[in-house]
Amino acid sequence: MSIIHIFPVLFFLLSSAGISEQEQARIPAGISVAFKAGNAAELSKFLNQTVELLLPEKEDFYRKNVAEAILKDFFASHPTKDFVIRYQGVKNDVQYAIGNLKTEKGDFRVYFLMKKVGEENLIHLIRIDLENGK
């Protein structure tokens, strides 16, 4: 096979590998839907048994049911208007995403990490910061 024929094959193989990695990096749509709706019960379906929450007024590791209650309180005091994931990827077998959460009380940057537990990718960390530190 000549060098001219090898480049298209290499390009196809490398671009295919990139696509499969991107597909693996896809955050489940249910997470975005739950954030957008401010629905802690739906979001808890994606939580690990222990979750690190870093919210404006609470920072600690919590059991899943306690984390759900804290998120429910956050959403109750900050009714959501919109949520969009801006960046997502995979690094060292950890999926991550960064998004923007718009609420009636201001805009927030949301960052979360997911790790594989058994056959599922579950959220291990959620960080919610005021946008621009305001």
N, CA, C and O atoms as a GROMACS GRO file, in nm:
protein
  536
    1MET      N    1   0.085  -0.117   0.000
    1MET     CA    2   0.000   0.000   0.000
    1MET      C    3   0.090   0.124   0.000
    1MET      O    4   0.186   0.131   0.076
    2SER      N    5   0.058   0.218  -0.085
    2SER     CA    6   0.142   0.338  -0.093
    2SER      C    7   0.108   0.433   0.021
    2SER      O    8   0.005   0.420   0.087
    3ILE      N    9   0.197   0.529   0.044
    3ILE     CA   10   0.180   0.627   0.152
    3ILE      C   11   0.053   0.709   0.131
    3ILE      O   12  -0.010   0.751   0.228
    4ILE      N   13   0.016   0.733   0.006
    4ILE     CA   14  -0.106   0.810  -0.024
    4ILE      C   15  -0.229   0.736   0.026
    4ILE      O   16  -0.325   0.798   0.071
    5HIS      N   17  -0.227   0.604   0.019
    5HIS     CA   18  -0.342   0.525   0.065
    5HIS      C   19  -0.343   0.507   0.215
    5HIS      O   20  -0.449   0.483   0.273
    6ILE      N   21  -0.228   0.517   0.280
    6ILE     CA   22  -0.220   0.498   0.425
    6ILE      C   23  -0.279   0.617   0.500
    6ILE      O   24  -0.347   0.598   0.602
    7PHE      N   25  -0.256   0.739   0.452
    7PHE     CA   26  -0.306   0.858   0.524
    7PHE      C   27  -0.457   0.858   0.542
    7PHE      O   28  -0.504   0.886   0.652
    8PRO      N   29  -0.536   0.828   0.439
    8PRO     CA   30  -0.682   0.824   0.463
    8PRO      C   31  -0.723   0.718   0.565
    8PRO      O   32  -0.813   0.741   0.646
    9VAL      N   33  -0.656   0.603   0.563
    9VAL     CA   34  -0.686   0.497   0.658
    9VAL      C   35  -0.650   0.543   0.800
    9VAL      O   36  -0.730   0.526   0.892
   10LEU      N   37  -0.530   0.601   0.818
   10LEU     CA   38  -0.490   0.653   0.948
   10LEU      C   39  -0.585   0.761   0.997
   10LEU      O   40  -0.625   0.762   1.113
   11PHE      N   41  -0.622   0.853   0.906
   11PHE     CA   42  -0.714   0.960   0.943
   11PHE      C   43  -0.847   0.902   0.992
   11PHE      O   44  -0.901   0.946   1.093
   12PHE      N   45  -0.900   0.803   0.920
   12PHE     CA   46  -1.025   0.741   0.959
   12PHE      C   47  -1.014   0.674   1.095
   12PHE      O   48  -1.103   0.690   1.179
   13LEU      N   49  -0.907   0.598   1.118
   13LEU     CA   50  -0.890   0.529   1.246
   13LEU      C   51  -0.876   0.628   1.361
   13LEU      O   52  -0.936   0.609   1.467
   14LEU      N   53  -0.797   0.733   1.342
   14LEU     CA   54  -0.778   0.832   1.448
   14LEU      C   55  -0.906   0.910   1.475
   14LEU      O   56  -0.938   0.937   1.591
   15SER      N   57  -0.978   0.947   1.370
   15SER     CA   58  -1.101   1.022   1.392
   15SER      C   59  -1.208   0.932   1.454
   15SER      O   60  -1.288   0.981   1.534
   16SER      N   61  -1.211   0.805   1.421
   16SER     CA   62  -1.306   0.712   1.482
   16SER      C   63  -1.278   0.696   1.630
   16SER      O   64  -1.371   0.689   1.711
   17ALA      N   65  -1.150   0.689   1.667
   17ALA     CA   66  -1.113   0.677   1.808
   17ALA      C   67  -1.160   0.800   1.884
   17ALA      O   68  -1.209   0.788   1.996
   18GLY      N   69  -1.144   0.917   1.824
   18GLY     CA   70  -1.189   1.041   1.888
   18GLY      C   71  -1.340   1.044   1.907
   18GLY      O   72  -1.388   1.092   2.010
   19ILE      N   73  -1.412   0.994   1.811
   19ILE     CA   74  -1.558   0.993   1.822
   19ILE      C   75  -1.602   0.900   1.934
   19ILE      O   76  -1.690   0.936   2.013
   20SER      N   77  -1.543   0.781   1.943
   20SER     CA   78  -1.586   0.690   2.049
   20SER      C   79  -1.554   0.746   2.187
   20SER      O   80  -1.630   0.725   2.281
   21GLU      N   81  -1.441   0.817   2.200
   21GLU     CA   82  -1.408   0.879   2.329
   21GLU      C   83  -1.510   0.989   2.361
   21GLU      O   84  -1.552   1.003   2.476
   22GLN      N   85  -1.550   1.066   2.260
   22GLN     CA   86  -1.650   1.171   2.281
   22GLN      C   87  -1.784   1.108   2.321
   22GLN      O   88  -1.853   1.160   2.408
   23GLU      N   89  -1.820   0.997   2.257
   23GLU     CA   90  -1.944   0.930   2.291
   23GLU      C   91  -1.942   0.883   2.436
   23GLU      O   92  -2.042   0.892   2.507
   24GLN      N   93  -1.826   0.833   2.480
   24GLN     CA   94  -1.812   0.790   2.619
   24GLN      C   95  -1.824   0.907   2.714
   24GLN      O   96  -1.867   0.891   2.828
   25ALA      N   97  -1.788   1.026   2.668
   25ALA     CA   98  -1.788   1.144   2.753
   25ALA      C   99  -1.926   1.207   2.765
   25ALA      O  100  -1.944   1.303   2.839
   26ARG      N  101  -2.023   1.155   2.694
   26ARG     CA  102  -2.157   1.213   2.698
   26ARG      C  103  -2.219   1.198   2.837
   26ARG      O  104  -2.230   1.088   2.891
   27ILE      N  105  -2.257   1.310   2.891
   27ILE     CA  106  -2.327   1.311   3.020
   27ILE      C  107  -2.470   1.270   2.994
   27ILE      O  108  -2.531   1.319   2.898
   28PRO      N  109  -2.528   1.182   3.075
   28PRO     CA  110  -2.667   1.141   3.053
   28PRO      C  111  -2.761   1.262   3.049
   28PRO      O  112  -2.752   1.353   3.132
   29ALA      N  113  -2.851   1.262   2.952
   29ALA     CA  114  -2.945   1.373   2.934
   29ALA      C  115  -3.029   1.397   3.058
   29ALA      O  116  -3.069   1.510   3.085
   30GLY      N  117  -3.057   1.292   3.134
   30GLY     CA  118  -3.138   1.305   3.254
   30GLY      C  119  -3.079   1.400   3.357
   30GLY      O  120  -3.152   1.462   3.434
   31ILE      N  121  -2.946   1.412   3.358
   31ILE     CA  122  -2.881   1.503   3.452
   31ILE      C  123  -2.913   1.648   3.415
   31ILE      O  124  -2.950   1.729   3.500
   32SER      N  125  -2.900   1.678   3.286
   32SER     CA  126  -2.932   1.814   3.239
   32SER      C  127  -3.079   1.847   3.263
   32SER      O  128  -3.112   1.957   3.306
   33VAL      N  129  -3.165   1.751   3.235
   33VAL     CA  130  -3.308   1.771   3.255
   33VAL      C  131  -3.339   1.798   3.402
   33VAL      O  132  -3.418   1.886   3.434
   34ALA      N  133  -3.275   1.722   3.491
   34ALA     CA  134  -3.298   1.739   3.635
   34ALA      C  135  -3.250   1.876   3.683
   34ALA      O  136  -3.320   1.943   3.759
   35PHE      N  137  -3.131   1.919   3.640
   35PHE     CA  138  -3.082   2.052   3.677
   35PHE      C  139  -3.174   2.160   3.622
   35PHE      O  140  -3.208   2.255   3.692
   36LYS      N  141  -3.213   2.146   3.496
   36LYS     CA  142  -3.298   2.247   3.432
   36LYS      C  143  -3.431   2.261   3.504
   36LYS      O  144  -3.485   2.371   3.516
   37ALA      N  145  -3.485   2.150   3.551
   37ALA     CA  146  -3.613   2.150   3.622
   37ALA      C  147  -3.597   2.179   3.771
   37ALA      O  148  -3.696   2.202   3.841
   38GLY      N  149  -3.473   2.179   3.820
   38GLY     CA  150  -3.452   2.196   3.964
   38GLY      C  151  -3.511   2.080   4.041
   38GLY      O  152  -3.570   2.098   4.147
   39ASN      N  153  -3.495   1.959   3.986
   39ASN     CA  154  -3.557   1.840   4.042
   39ASN      C  155  -3.452   1.752   4.111
   39ASN      O  156  -3.384   1.672   4.046
   40ALA      N  157  -3.439   1.768   4.241
   40ALA     CA  158  -3.339   1.693   4.319
   40ALA      C  159  -3.368   1.543   4.319
   40ALA      O  160  -3.274   1.463   4.320
   41ALA      N  161  -3.494   1.504   4.318
   41ALA     CA  162  -3.528   1.362   4.319
   41ALA      C  163  -3.478   1.294   4.191
   41ALA      O  164  -3.423   1.184   4.197
   42GLU      N  165  -3.496   1.359   4.078
   42GLU     CA  166  -3.446   1.303   3.953
   42GLU      C  167  -3.294   1.303   3.950
   42GLU      O  168  -3.233   1.207   3.904
   43LEU      N  169  -3.234   1.410   3.999
   43LEU     CA  170  -3.088   1.420   4.002
   43LEU      C  171  -3.028   1.310   4.091
   43LEU      O  172  -2.921   1.258   4.062
   44SER      N  173  -3.099   1.277   4.200
   44SER     CA  174  -3.046   1.177   4.293
   44SER      C  175  -3.033   1.038   4.229
   44SER      O  176  -2.958   0.954   4.279
   45LYS      N  177  -3.105   1.013   4.121
   45LYS     CA  178  -3.092   0.886   4.050
   45LYS      C  179  -2.952   0.866   3.993
   45LYS      O  180  -2.910   0.754   3.964
   46PHE      N  181  -2.879   0.977   3.978
   46PHE     CA  182  -2.745   0.973   3.921
   46PHE      C  183  -2.635   0.989   4.026
   46PHE      O  184  -2.517   0.995   3.992
   47LEU      N  185  -2.674   0.997   4.154
   47LEU     CA  186  -2.577   1.019   4.261
   47LEU      C  187  -2.518   0.889   4.313
   47LEU      O  188  -2.587   0.787   4.320
   48ASN      N  189  -2.391   0.893   4.349
   48ASN     CA  190  -2.327   0.782   4.418
   48ASN      C  191  -2.383   0.776   4.560
   48ASN      O  192  -2.453   0.868   4.603
   49GLN      N  193  -2.353   0.670   4.633
   49GLN     CA  194  -2.404   0.656   4.770
   49GLN      C  195  -2.349   0.764   4.863
   49GLN      O  196  -2.415   0.801   4.960
   50THR      N  197  -2.229   0.815   4.834
   50THR     CA  198  -2.172   0.929   4.906
   50THR      C  199  -2.132   1.032   4.801
   50THR      O  200  -2.068   0.999   4.701
   51VAL      N  201  -2.169   1.157   4.826
   51VAL     CA  202  -2.145   1.264   4.730
   51VAL      C  203  -2.081   1.383   4.801
   51VAL      O  204  -2.121   1.420   4.911
   52GLU      N  205  -1.981   1.442   4.736
   52GLU     CA  206  -1.924   1.566   4.789
   52GLU      C  207  -2.002   1.681   4.726
   52GLU      O  208  -2.004   1.696   4.604
   53LEU      N  209  -2.065   1.762   4.811
   53LEU     CA  210  -2.137   1.881   4.765
   53LEU      C  211  -2.059   2.005   4.806
   53LEU      O  212  -2.018   2.018   4.922
   54LEU      N  213  -2.040   2.094   4.713
   54LEU     CA  214  -1.974   2.222   4.739
   54LEU      C  215  -2.071   2.329   4.689
   54LEU      O  216  -2.066   2.369   4.572
   55LEU      N  217  -2.156   2.374   4.778
   55LEU     CA  218  -2.258   2.474   4.745
   55LEU      C  219  -2.221   2.605   4.814
   55LEU      O  220  -2.135   2.607   4.902
   56PRO      N  221  -2.285   2.715   4.775
   56PRO     CA  222  -2.250   2.843   4.838
   56PRO      C  223  -2.252   2.842   4.991
   56PRO      O  224  -2.173   2.912   5.054
   57GLU      N  225  -2.342   2.764   5.052
   57GLU     CA  226  -2.350   2.768   5.198
   57GLU      C  227  -2.329   2.633   5.265
   57GLU      O  228  -2.343   2.621   5.387
   58LYS      N  229  -2.296   2.530   5.187
   58LYS     CA  230  -2.273   2.396   5.243
   58LYS      C  231  -2.160   2.329   5.166
   58LYS      O  232  -2.160   2.328   5.043
   59GLU      N  233  -2.066   2.272   5.240
   59GLU     CA  234  -1.956   2.198   5.178
   59GLU      C  235  -1.920   2.079   5.266
   59GLU      O  236  -1.874   2.095   5.378
   60ASP      N  237  -1.943   1.959   5.212
   60ASP     CA  238  -1.907   1.839   5.286
   60ASP      C  239  -1.940   1.716   5.202
   60ASP      O  240  -1.992   1.727   5.091
   61PHE      N  241  -1.908   1.599   5.255
   61PHE     CA  242  -1.947   1.472   5.197
   61PHE      C  243  -2.079   1.432   5.262
   61PHE      O  244  -2.094   1.442   5.384
   62TYR      N  245  -2.175   1.388   5.181
   62TYR     CA  246  -2.308   1.354   5.232
   62TYR      C  247  -2.353   1.220   5.174
   62TYR      O  248  -2.317   1.183   5.063
   63ARG      N  249  -2.432   1.149   5.253
   63ARG     CA  250  -2.499   1.029   5.203
   63ARG      C  251  -2.597   1.074   5.095
   63ARG      O  252  -2.641   1.189   5.095
   64LYS      N  253  -2.630   0.985   5.006
   64LYS     CA  254  -2.716   1.016   4.891
   64LYS      C  255  -2.847   1.083   4.931
   64LYS      O  256  -2.886   1.183   4.871
   65ASN      N  257  -2.915   1.029   5.032
   65ASN     CA  258  -3.045   1.084   5.072
   65ASN      C  259  -3.030   1.225   5.132
   65ASN      O  260  -3.118   1.309   5.112
   66VAL      N  261  -2.922   1.249   5.205
   66VAL     CA  262  -2.898   1.382   5.263
   66VAL      C  263  -2.861   1.480   5.151
   66VAL      O  264  -2.907   1.595   5.152
   67ALA      N  265  -2.778   1.436   5.056
   67ALA     CA  266  -2.741   1.520   4.943
   67ALA      C  267  -2.866   1.560   4.864
   67ALA      O  268  -2.879   1.674   4.821
   68GLU      N  269  -2.956   1.465   4.844
   68GLU     CA  270  -3.081   1.495   4.773
   68GLU      C  271  -3.160   1.604   4.848
   68GLU      O  272  -3.211   1.696   4.784
   69ALA      N  273  -3.171   1.594   4.980
   69ALA     CA  274  -3.244   1.693   5.059
   69ALA      C  275  -3.177   1.831   5.050
   69ALA      O  276  -3.246   1.933   5.040
   70ILE      N  277  -3.044   1.834   5.052
   70ILE     CA  278  -2.972   1.961   5.042
   70ILE      C  279  -2.993   2.023   4.904
   70ILE      O  280  -3.015   2.144   4.893
   71LEU      N  281  -2.987   1.942   4.800
   71LEU     CA  282  -3.012   1.992   4.665
   71LEU      C  283  -3.157   2.040   4.649
   71LEU      O  284  -3.183   2.139   4.582
   72LYS      N  285  -3.249   1.968   4.712
   72LYS     CA  286  -3.390   2.009   4.708
   72LYS      C  287  -3.406   2.147   4.771
   72LYS      O  288  -3.477   2.232   4.717
   73ASP      N  289  -3.341   2.170   4.885
   73ASP     CA  290  -3.345   2.301   4.951
   73ASP      C  291  -3.283   2.409   4.862
   73ASP      O  292  -3.335   2.520   4.851
   74PHE      N  293  -3.170   2.376   4.799
   74PHE     CA  294  -3.105   2.472   4.710
   74PHE      C  295  -3.199   2.512   4.596
   74PHE      O  296  -3.216   2.630   4.568
   75PHE      N  297  -3.260   2.412   4.531
   75PHE     CA  298  -3.350   2.441   4.419
   75PHE      C  299  -3.475   2.516   4.466
   75PHE      O  300  -3.529   2.598   4.391
   76ALA      N  301  -3.522   2.488   4.587
   76ALA     CA  302  -3.639   2.558   4.640
   76ALA      C  303  -3.608   2.706   4.663
   76ALA      O  304  -3.691   2.793   4.638
   77SER      N  305  -3.487   2.735   4.710
   77SER     CA  306  -3.451   2.874   4.737
   77SER      C  307  -3.393   2.944   4.613
   77SER      O  308  -3.376   3.066   4.614
   78HIS      N  309  -3.363   2.868   4.510
   78HIS     CA  310  -3.312   2.923   4.384
   78HIS      C  311  -3.389   2.859   4.268
   78HIS      O  312  -3.334   2.774   4.198
   79PRO      N  313  -3.515   2.899   4.246
   79PRO     CA  314  -3.593   2.838   4.138
   79PRO      C  315  -3.520   2.850   4.003
   79PRO      O  316  -3.476   2.958   3.964
   80THR      N  317  -3.509   2.738   3.934
   80THR     CA  318  -3.430   2.734   3.811
   80THR      C  319  -3.508   2.787   3.692
   80THR      O  320  -3.630   2.774   3.682
   81LYS      N  321  -3.432   2.847   3.602
   81LYS     CA  322  -3.487   2.897   3.476
   81LYS      C  323  -3.428   2.822   3.356
   81LYS      O  324  -3.496   2.801   3.256
   82ASP      N  325  -3.300   2.782   3.368
   82ASP     CA  326  -3.235   2.713   3.256
   82ASP      C  327  -3.106   2.647   3.305
   82ASP      O  328  -3.048   2.688   3.405
   83PHE      N  329  -3.063   2.545   3.232
   83PHE     CA  330  -2.934   2.481   3.257
   83PHE      C  331  -2.878   2.432   3.125
   83PHE      O  332  -2.949   2.369   3.046
   84VAL      N  333  -2.750   2.462   3.102
   84VAL     CA  334  -2.683   2.419   2.980
   84VAL      C  335  -2.543   2.369   3.015
   84VAL      O  336  -2.468   2.437   3.084
   85ILE      N  337  -2.509   2.249   2.967
   85ILE     CA  338  -2.374   2.198   2.984
   85ILE      C  339  -2.287   2.266   2.878
   85ILE      O  340  -2.317   2.260   2.759
   86ARG      N  341  -2.179   2.331   2.923
   86ARG     CA  342  -2.089   2.403   2.833
   86ARG      C  343  -1.969   2.318   2.791
   86ARG      O  344  -1.924   2.327   2.677
   87TYR      N  345  -1.916   2.238   2.882
   87TYR     CA  346  -1.799   2.155   2.855
   87TYR      C  347  -1.820   2.020   2.919
   87TYR      O  348  -1.881   2.009   3.026
   88GLN      N  349  -1.770   1.917   2.852
   88GLN     CA  350  -1.771   1.784   2.912
   88GLN      C  351  -1.657   1.703   2.853
   88GLN      O  352  -1.612   1.727   2.741
   89GLY      N  353  -1.612   1.608   2.931
   89GLY     CA  354  -1.502   1.526   2.883
   89GLY      C  355  -1.471   1.412   2.977
   89GLY      O  356  -1.543   1.387   3.074
   90VAL      N  357  -1.360   1.344   2.946
   90VAL     CA  358  -1.314   1.230   3.027
   90VAL      C  359  -1.166   1.249   3.052
   90VAL      O  360  -1.090   1.283   2.962
   91LYS      N  361  -1.126   1.226   3.176
   91LYS     CA  362  -0.984   1.229   3.210
   91LYS      C  363  -0.961   1.124   3.318
   91LYS      O  364  -1.025   1.127   3.423
   92ASN      N  365  -0.868   1.032   3.290
   92ASN     CA  366  -0.834   0.926   3.385
   92ASN      C  367  -0.958   0.851   3.434
   92ASN      O  368  -0.975   0.832   3.554
   93ASP      N  369  -1.044   0.809   3.343
   93ASP     CA  370  -1.165   0.732   3.373
   93ASP      C  371  -1.268   0.810   3.456
   93ASP      O  372  -1.358   0.750   3.515
   94VAL      N  373  -1.256   0.941   3.461
   94VAL     CA  374  -1.352   1.024   3.533
   94VAL      C  375  -1.418   1.116   3.431
   94VAL      O  376  -1.350   1.189   3.358
   95GLN      N  377  -1.551   1.112   3.425
   95GLN     CA  378  -1.624   1.204   3.339
   95GLN      C  379  -1.646   1.334   3.417
   95GLN      O  380  -1.664   1.332   3.538
   96TYR      N  381  -1.644   1.445   3.345
   96TYR     CA  382  -1.670   1.572   3.410
   96TYR      C  383  -1.755   1.658   3.318
   96TYR      O  384  -1.758   1.638   3.197
   97ALA      N  385  -1.822   1.754   3.377
   97ALA     CA  386  -1.900   1.850   3.300
   97ALA      C  387  -1.903   1.982   3.375
   97ALA      O  388  -1.901   1.986   3.498
   98ILE      N  389  -1.909   2.089   3.298
   98ILE     CA  390  -1.924   2.223   3.352
   98ILE      C  391  -2.043   2.284   3.281
   98ILE      O  392  -2.053   2.281   3.158
   99GLY      N  393  -2.133   2.340   3.359
   99GLY     CA  394  -2.253   2.399   3.300
   99GLY      C  395  -2.290   2.530   3.365
   99GLY      O  396  -2.232   2.570   3.466
  100ASN      N  397  -2.387   2.596   3.305
  100ASN     CA  398  -2.440   2.721   3.358
  100ASN      C  399  -2.584   2.699   3.400
  100ASN      O  400  -2.668   2.653   3.323
  101LEU      N  401  -2.611   2.734   3.526
  101LEU     CA  402  -2.745   2.722   3.582
  101LEU      C  403  -2.799   2.862   3.604
  101LEU      O  404  -2.741   2.941   3.679
  102LYS      N  405  -2.910   2.893   3.539
  102LYS     CA  406  -2.974   3.022   3.558
  102LYS      C  407  -3.091   3.002   3.654
  102LYS      O  408  -3.175   2.915   3.635
  103THR      N  409  -3.094   3.086   3.758
  103THR     CA  410  -3.203   3.078   3.855
  103THR      C  411  -3.265   3.216   3.870
  103THR      O  412  -3.214   3.315   3.819
  104GLU      N  413  -3.375   3.221   3.942
  104GLU     CA  414  -3.441   3.350   3.968
  104GLU      C  415  -3.357   3.438   4.060
  104GLU      O  416  -3.382   3.558   4.070
  105LYS      N  417  -3.259   3.379   4.128
  105LYS     CA  418  -3.175   3.455   4.221
  105LYS      C  419  -3.032   3.473   4.171
  105LYS      O  420  -2.945   3.513   4.248
  106GLY      N  421  -3.007   3.445   4.045
  106GLY     CA  422  -2.874   3.464   3.990
  106GLY      C  423  -2.828   3.344   3.909
  106GLY      O  424  -2.895   3.242   3.901
  107ASP      N  425  -2.711   3.362   3.851
  107ASP     CA  426  -2.654   3.258   3.766
  107ASP      C  427  -2.540   3.187   3.839
  107ASP      O  428  -2.464   3.249   3.913
  108PHE      N  429  -2.530   3.057   3.816
  108PHE     CA  430  -2.433   2.974   3.883
  108PHE      C  431  -2.355   2.891   3.782
  108PHE      O  432  -2.404   2.857   3.675
  109ARG      N  433  -2.232   2.861   3.819
  109ARG     CA  434  -2.150   2.767   3.743
  109ARG      C  435  -2.161   2.634   3.816
  109ARG      O  436  -2.141   2.627   3.938
  110VAL      N  437  -2.193   2.529   3.743
  110VAL     CA  438  -2.207   2.395   3.801
  110VAL      C  439  -2.097   2.307   3.743
  110VAL      O  440  -2.074   2.304   3.622
  111TYR      N  441  -2.031   2.235   3.831
  111TYR     CA  442  -1.923   2.144   3.793
  111TYR      C  443  -1.953   2.011   3.861
  111TYR      O  444  -1.979   2.008   3.981
  112PHE      N  445  -1.950   1.902   3.786
  112PHE     CA  446  -1.967   1.772   3.852
  112PHE      C  447  -1.878   1.666   3.790
  112PHE      O  448  -1.842   1.672   3.672
  113LEU      N  449  -1.843   1.568   3.874
  113LEU     CA  450  -1.759   1.456   3.834
  113LEU      C  451  -1.837   1.326   3.848
  113LEU      O  452  -1.912   1.307   3.944
  114MET      N  453  -1.818   1.239   3.751
  114MET     CA  454  -1.881   1.108   3.754
  114MET      C  455  -1.774   1.001   3.743
  114MET      O  456  -1.679   1.014   3.666
  115LYS      N  457  -1.790   0.894   3.823
  115LYS     CA  458  -1.699   0.780   3.818
  115LYS      C  459  -1.783   0.654   3.802
  115LYS      O  460  -1.899   0.648   3.840
  116LYS      N  461  -1.720   0.554   3.743
  116LYS     CA  462  -1.788   0.427   3.722
  116LYS      C  463  -1.799   0.350   3.854
  116LYS      O  464  -1.700   0.332   3.925
  117VAL      N  465  -1.920   0.307   3.885
  117VAL     CA  466  -1.947   0.222   4.001
  117VAL      C  467  -2.024   0.102   3.946
  117VAL      O  468  -2.140   0.114   3.906
  118GLY      N  469  -1.959  -0.011   3.944
  118GLY     CA  470  -2.020  -0.128   3.880
  118GLY      C  471  -2.034  -0.100   3.731
  118GLY      O  472  -1.934  -0.077   3.663
  119GLU      N  473  -2.155  -0.102   3.681
  119GLU     CA  474  -2.180  -0.077   3.540
  119GLU      C  475  -2.228   0.066   3.513
  119GLU      O  476  -2.248   0.104   3.398
  120GLU      N  477  -2.247   0.145   3.619
  120GLU     CA  478  -2.302   0.280   3.604
  120GLU      C  479  -2.198   0.388   3.630
  120GLU      O  480  -2.106   0.370   3.710
  121ASN      N  481  -2.214   0.500   3.562
  121ASN     CA  482  -2.139   0.620   3.593
  121ASN      C  483  -2.225   0.703   3.688
  121ASN      O  484  -2.337   0.740   3.654
  122LEU      N  485  -2.173   0.730   3.806
  122LEU     CA  486  -2.248   0.802   3.908
  122LEU      C  487  -2.174   0.929   3.949
  122LEU      O  488  -2.051   0.936   3.946
  123ILE      N  489  -2.252   1.029   3.989
  123ILE     CA  490  -2.196   1.156   4.033
  123ILE      C  491  -2.133   1.140   4.170
  123ILE      O  492  -2.197   1.092   4.264
  124HIS      N  493  -2.007   1.180   4.182
  124HIS     CA  494  -1.934   1.176   4.309
  124HIS      C  495  -1.914   1.315   4.367
  124HIS      O  496  -1.892   1.329   4.487
  125LEU      N  497  -1.922   1.418   4.282
  125LEU     CA  498  -1.899   1.554   4.328
  125LEU      C  499  -1.986   1.650   4.248
  125LEU      O  500  -1.996   1.640   4.126
  126ILE      N  501  -2.049   1.743   4.320
  126ILE     CA  502  -2.121   1.854   4.257
  126ILE      C  503  -2.074   1.982   4.324
  126ILE      O  504  -2.077   1.995   4.446
  127ARG      N  505  -2.030   2.075   4.241
  127ARG     CA  506  -1.990   2.207   4.290
  127ARG      C  507  -2.077   2.310   4.221
  127ARG      O  508  -2.087   2.312   4.098
  128ILE      N  509  -2.140   2.397   4.301
  128ILE     CA  510  -2.224   2.504   4.247
  128ILE      C  511  -2.172   2.636   4.303
  128ILE      O  512  -2.180   2.660   4.424
  129ASP      N  513  -2.120   2.720   4.215
  129ASP     CA  514  -2.064   2.851   4.254
  129ASP      C  515  -2.142   2.962   4.186
  129ASP      O  516  -2.191   2.945   4.074
  130LEU      N  517  -2.153   3.075   4.254
  130LEU     CA  518  -2.210   3.192   4.189
  130LEU      C  519  -2.125   3.229   4.069
  130LEU      O  520  -2.002   3.230   4.077
  131GLU      N  521  -2.190   3.260   3.959
  131GLU     CA  522  -2.120   3.301   3.838
  131GLU      C  523  -2.045   3.430   3.866
  131GLU      O  524  -2.101   3.523   3.926
  132ASN      N  525  -1.921   3.437   3.824
  132ASN     CA  526  -1.836   3.556   3.843
  132ASN      C  527  -1.815   3.593   3.988
  132ASN      O  528  -1.778   3.706   4.019
  133GLY      N  529  -1.838   3.498   4.079
  133GLY     CA  530  -1.813   3.521   4.222
  133GLY      C  531  -1.898   3.629   4.285
  133GLY      O  532  -1.864   3.679   4.392
  134LYS      N  533  -2.010   3.666   4.221
  134LYS     CA  534  -2.096   3.772   4.275
  134LYS      C  535  -2.184   3.722   4.386
  134LYS      O  536  -2.262   3.798   4.443
   0.00000   0.00000   0.00000
